[in-house]
Amino acid sequence: MHLPCVLILFAAVTRPDGVGAHAEPSDIVTSDSQVEVQRRLRVQERAHGKDKEERMNSFNLGGEEEMSTLNFHNLVEKYRMEIPNFDLYKPSSTDIFLDKLLKLQNANPRLKYAFNSVMAEFNEEELPMIFEKAIERFAAENLNPPTVFKLYQLDLAGDTLFEQPQMVYWVRYQDSYSRRHADLMVPQSLFVQMDNFFSIETLVVAAAKVPNDAVALRVKSEIKEFWWQAGLTPDDVFTRLDLEKVGYSLFVNHLFHFWTSYFSFYKSKKPETSNVSMLSLLKRRLEQPFLRDLLTKYYKSDATLILEEEMKSKLLRQWQNTGIQANDVLQTAAEMKEEHSKTVFGSALQDAAIKYRLYKGTEINRINDVAGGRLSQ
């Protein structure tokens, strides 16, 4: 008995299971704590034409000043005015640091990241102390986190955001600020703050560049929680990230990789969706010829592990149901070209073939044991 060709196998393994892949989200909670989530979703839906005035006004928490350098300017001038003969006074490293930040903030135009030029003027050993002292002065003047974010030029860092050394100090300031203003319900989420400067796409790409960074991991976790609280399904997020338009580079796309993690996160939150497969979702979102090529002609990646497991399980069920010979399965796997073995379907087929051989061997041994027992009687 000969095994059907790979494409026939592929067609069989990608046949729908009859299970609707779209799991409806539970009713979205509309308590006060969800108002910010819903507002931000509306802003995000404007795609790249976001209303900047609304975005920046969202930081005007508790009647604080709008984004400006006024408070920071006062902070620097305060230390100048309180010191007689300032020109004869030797300022501390923190004084110099803050003064340079003010000049950098007032630079016109402010289009290019230049914070490294400030840090380069100080010894690496003294920078931690300078940042700590700066945090104390920011807190004394009650500067809000977005203002400090801009002072540190993090809004200009782009997809190198999580690689900037000042990021960890801004996070500490943001966390302490939200604790001090707990009565004003200041957002504790780093993502909620960063969302006013960067798109989710930029944040995900930036996080992918430093996969083990604690701040990057926290922001990715907060994004997934944000989507979950908003009631977004993996279907919804796939569309929001425009993954249908990525093309044949989908499996190596950082956004797709992040989407697969949300797929797992969502299913862990809703056990009733455990029978929903990623493959069935992709079949609804992508054209069938395109998906077939993607799975059989393009290399797998770390983002395709779930897909491989799903296809492997489906192949095993199919072979077990038809009772196909293990040798036929192994022969097809062995004849596969090396480049095809590195695809999602090829890798799944080879792994499934090995497992199927073990399964058939165990089955034969069990039958022999039963037959041997009968003969001994």
N, C-alpha and C positions, 0 to 999 in steps of 0.2 A: 504493500500500500504506500503510495507516494503522498507526501504532504503537499497541499496546494501552495502556489507561489506566494511570495512575501506580500504582494499587494492584496491577494485574496484574504490572507490572514489579517492584514491591516484593516481591510474593509469590515471583517467580522469583529475585530476587537474594538473598532470605533463605533459599532452599531449601538444606538441608544438603549439604555437599560429600561426605559419606560418610567424612569423616576424623574419628576420635574425638578430641574436643577435650581429653579429660582425659589429660594426660601423666603417667604414674606417676613419682614422684620416685625417684631412686636411693636405694639403701639408706642409711638414716641412720647416720652414723658414731657409734659409741657409745664413743669414747675419752673420757678424763677431761675433755678440753676441751669436750665436748658435754654434760656433766652439767648445767652451769648453764643451757644452752639448754633442755634437757628439763624441768628444774625450773620455769623461768619459764613455759614453755608450760602446765604443769599449773596454776600459779597463775593465769595469765590465763584459763584455761577456766572459772574460777569466776565469770566475768563481773564484775558489779559487787559481788558479795559476797565480795571478796577477804579472805583471812586476814591482817589487818594485822600480827599478831605474827610470822608467818612472813616477811612482807615486810621488816619492820624488822630482824629477826634476821639477815637475809641480809647486812646491813652489818657484822655483828660479825666482821670479818675479822681473822684471826691473833690472836684473843683480845683484841682491843681492847674498850674500854668500849662498852656499848650507847649508843644515842642519848640524850644528856643534855647539860646545860650545865655539868657538873662540871669538865671540863678547861678549858673556856673561862672559867669563873669563876675557876679557879686562875690562868689566864693573866693576867687583869686584876688580881687581888689580888696576884700576884707582883710586879708593877711598883709597886703601892701600898706593899707592905711593905718593898721594897728601898730606898725613898726616905724618908729621915728627914724628919719634919715635912711629910708629904705635902700637908697643907692649905695650906702656904706655898709649895709647889712649883708651878711653872707647867707643867702637863702638856703633852706634845706633841699635835699634832693626831691622831696615831695613838692615843695614850692616850685621848683624849676619844672618838674614834670607837669604840674597843673597849668603852669604858665604856657608851656609848649602845647598842651592840649587845647588851650583857648585859642592860640594863634592858628593851630591846625584847623580848629572848628570854624574859625572866621575866614579861612582861606577861600578865595573866590576865583574861579569856580571850584566847587568841592565835588570833583567827579572821580578822582582816582584814590585808591587806597594808599595811604602814606604813613600809617601808624608805626610801621617798622622803623621809620626814620627817627621817630621820637625815642623808641626803646634803644636804638643803636647808640644813643648818647649817654647811656648809663651802663654801669657794670652789671653783668648778668646776675651776680650774686646779690646785688642790692635791689633788683627789680621786685622780688616778692614783697619786701618790706615797703617799697614805694606804693605798690598796688594796695597793700593792706591799709596804709595811712590814707590813701586816696579814698578808699571805701568809707573810712570813718568820716572824712570830710563831706563826702557825698551824702551820707546819712544825716549829718548835722544840718545840711542845707535842704534835706528832704527831696533830693533830685529823684525823679521817677526813673524806673529801669530803662524805658525807651530813650530818655535823654542820655543816660550813661552809655547805652548801646551805640548811640551815634557819636558820642565823645570818643569812644574807643574805635570808631570807624568800622564797627562790625557790620553795619548796613552796606558797606562797600566791599565786603570780603567775598561775596558771591559763593561759588561752590568750594571755596577754601575756608569757609566759615569755621568749621570745627577744628581746623588746623591752627587757628590763631591762639597764641599763648595767653592773650588777655581774656579769652572766652571764659575760662574757669573762674576768673575773678568777677566777671559780670554775672555769672550764674549764682555765685555766692551772694552778690549784692541783690539780685532779683529775689532769691529765696528769703533773705533777711527782710527785704522790703515788704514782701507779701505777708510775712509773719507780723511785722509791725503794724500793718494796715489791714489786719484780718477783718476788722469791723466794716471796712469799705469793700469787702469781697474782691480784693485785688487778685487777679488770676495767678495761681501758683504754677500753671503750665508754662514751660518755656516755649512750647510751640505756639500757644496763643499770643505770646509777645512777638515771636519771630514772624508769625504769619502776617504781621503788618508791614514787614520789610521784604519778605521772600515768598515765592510760591512754594507749594508743597513739592513740586517737581525739583526745584533748586535745593531744597532741604534734603530730599531723599538722595540726590546725587552727591551732595556734600557729605552726607553721612556714609555713603558707600565708599568714599575715599579713605575713611578712617573707621573701618568696621568694628574695631574693639574700643573705640573711644567712649567713655562713660556718658558724656553729654550727648553725643550723637545717638547712642542707644536709647537714652531717656527721651529724646525728641521723637524718635521713631515710634517708641511705645506710646507716647502721648498722641501722636497722629492717629494711630490705630484706635486708641480709646476715644478720641474725638469722633471718628467715623462711626464707631459702635454706638456712642451716645446719641448720635444723629440718626441712627437707624439705617445706615447705609449697608447694603448687602455687597458681597464681592462683585455681583453683577453691576451694581451702581458704580462702584469704585473703578471697575475696568473701563467703564464709559467715561468717567470723570478724568481719568488719566490719559484718555485718548489712545489706549493701547491698540485699538483696532487699526490705527494709522501707522504703527511703528514699522510694519513690514517684516522682512525675513531676519532682521536682527533682534526680533522679539525676545528670544531666549537669553540673549546677553545684555538686555536692556535693564538698567538699574530699577526702573519703575516697575517692570514686570516682576523682577525678583522681590521687590517690596510688596507687590500685590499678592504674590503667592504666600507671603508671611501673613498678610491680612486674611487671606482665604482660610488658613489654618487657625488664626486667632478667632475668626468669626464662628467657625465650626466648634471650637472649644467652648465658646460662650453659648451656643445654641445646639445642644446635643441632638435635637430632633433633625438637624441637617446633616447628620453623620453619613447618610447614604447618598449625599449629593457629591458627584465627582467633578473634579476640575476639568476633565476631558469633555463632559457633557456641556459645561458652561462655555468652553472654548468653541465647541461645535455650533453654539448659538450665536456667538459673537464674530466668528471668522468664517470666510468662505471655505467650503469643503475642499476644493482643489488646493487652495493655499495651505490649509491646515495639514492636509495629507503630505504635501511637500515639506512643510516645516518639520513634521515628525519623522519623515523617512529620508530626507536629504540633507538636513542641517544638523550640526553637532549639538549634542546635549550640553547642559551647563548645570551649575549648582541650583539654578532656578527650576530645573525640570525634574527634580527628584520625586516629587509627588506624582507627576504625570507618568514617570517610569513605573512606579509602584502600582499605579492604577492599571496600566496596560499589562504589566506582568500578571497581576491577579486575574485579569479578564482572559488572558491567553490560557492560563492554567485551568480556569473553570471550563473554557471552551474545549480544551483537549480532554479533560476528565469526562465531560459529558459525551463526547463523541467516541472516546476510547481509542484514540489514535495511537499508533505504536511509537514508543519512545525513540526508537532508531530513526524513524522518519523525521521526527522533530529535530533530533540531534544533527541529522544530515543536512537539513535546511539551514540550521544555525551555522554549521561548519562551512557551508558553501557561500555564506554571505561575504561580500567584499569587505575589506578592512574598514574602508571609509563609511560603509553603511552600518557597521557594528558600533560606530561612535555616535549614531543618531539616537534619538529617544526610543523609537520603535525597535531599532536593531539591538540596542543594549537590553531593552526589556525582553526581546525574543530570546537572546542568548541566555540571560539569567533564568528565564522561565523554563527553557529547555533543560538546563541542568537540574532544576528543582523537579521537573516532571520525570526525569530519569530516576531520581531518587524515590519519587513517589511510586513509580511503576515497579521499581525494585522491591520496595517495601511491600507493595501489594502482592507481588509474586511470592515473596517469602511467606507472607501470611497465608496465601492459598496453599502453598506446599506444606506448611505446618498443619493446616486443617486436614489436608489429604493424608499426610503421614499419620496423624492421630487416628483417622478412621481405619487405615490399613492395620495399625497395631492392635486395633480392637478385633 
